[in-house]
Amino acid sequence: MKKIVSTAIALAMVLPAATPALANPPRHENGRHNNDRRDFRHDDRRAGPGYSRYQPNPFRKGQRFEQRRAPNYRVIDYRRYHRLHAPPRGYRWVQSGGDALLVGIATGVIASVVAGTFN
């Protein structure tokens, strides 16, 4: 019986020291906790060159290129930009916002997207 009591007393003394310290979460200027994950800000440098938080690229490879969805749409000359190669027969390079798109002339299907060419 003495062993059980002495073990219980020893555990009662050791357990509070073994538990980790819990810190209060940081508070903002208004004194409230920040539990809203939507308030998290990303660093623009993490996304790589040509990343723009304010204007996401609406076009993807394999989609059909629609001129009405393209801001600043124009056909461009690939020789003026070092990131672009000569288009294959039946394709052309098109500017949409800050991105260059390789588009099929007859089908309008996007073959390649080079983000941030014009930023």
Secondary structure, 3 states (H helix, E strand, C coil): CHHHHHHHHHHHHHHHHHCCCCCCCCECCCCCECCCHHHCCCCHHHHCCCCCCCCCCCCCCCCECCHHHCCCCEECCHHHCCCCCCCCCCEEEEEECCEEEEEECCCCEEEEEECCCCC
